[in-house]
């Protein structure tokens, strides 16, 4: 047949597709005939209702759903990442411009070892970086984050208040759900919560934080905490939630997951000048 002389109303075939499992003939969806100007490969056919076909399409649909879910979550991660990391001074914080002296020299070996262990595959070992205000806790955590990012790891770093605000906003934002955000914070390669304990949080906030920490523990993924408080201090700070059992459970889980780094010194001592 000369395709150039074929009109749109000329039928080139009326063959029906058959189920690959039971051989049942399948009708094209939305078409009574297959015309010359329509590629046979582009036509969608009905799905067979035999058991093997149902199992096959269920698997296909589940894979497509999971892929769409991964893409959606990746887009949310990218948004959070750009808002909280790209363009901020955290990018410039590294081990080379962190000041090490006799009071904290051991930290360099500890941090380098931690980074090297997580370069390829994230390990479950977590960190609590403790110290008074302005001793470089955030700088050290950001330096770790930057090294992991250089090795293609996805890192989210923010204060607890920002994390909780994102979850609250899902109640008024139809583009993402609370469960999606919690899933992201539970599964990202590295989660860093900066200056934990500064905020007085509610029972609702404590519950969300505990869920994320517990999920990361179960998923075998690390978390880094920076805080000016020791274990007893954190328990006291979170006691404002009026849920002592949940406070104890969360702090116990954190200290089960983490080993501690204690920073000493002052901001003046720990931050090098640009000339150096």
Secondary structure, DSSP 8 states (H G I E B T S, - for coil): --GGG--TT-EEE---EE-TTT--EE-BTT-SSEETTS-GGG--B----SHHHHHHHHHHHHHHHHHHHHHHHHHHHHHHHHHHTTTSGGGG--STTB---TTTHHHHHHHHHHHHHHSSS--S-EEEEE-STTSSHHHHHHHHHHHHHHTT--EEEEEHHHHHHHHHHTTS-TTS-HHHHHHHHHHSSEEEEETTTSS---HHHHHHHHHHHHHHHHHT--EEEEES--HHHHHHHHGGGS-HHHHHHHHHHHHHHEEEEE--S-HHHHB--TT-
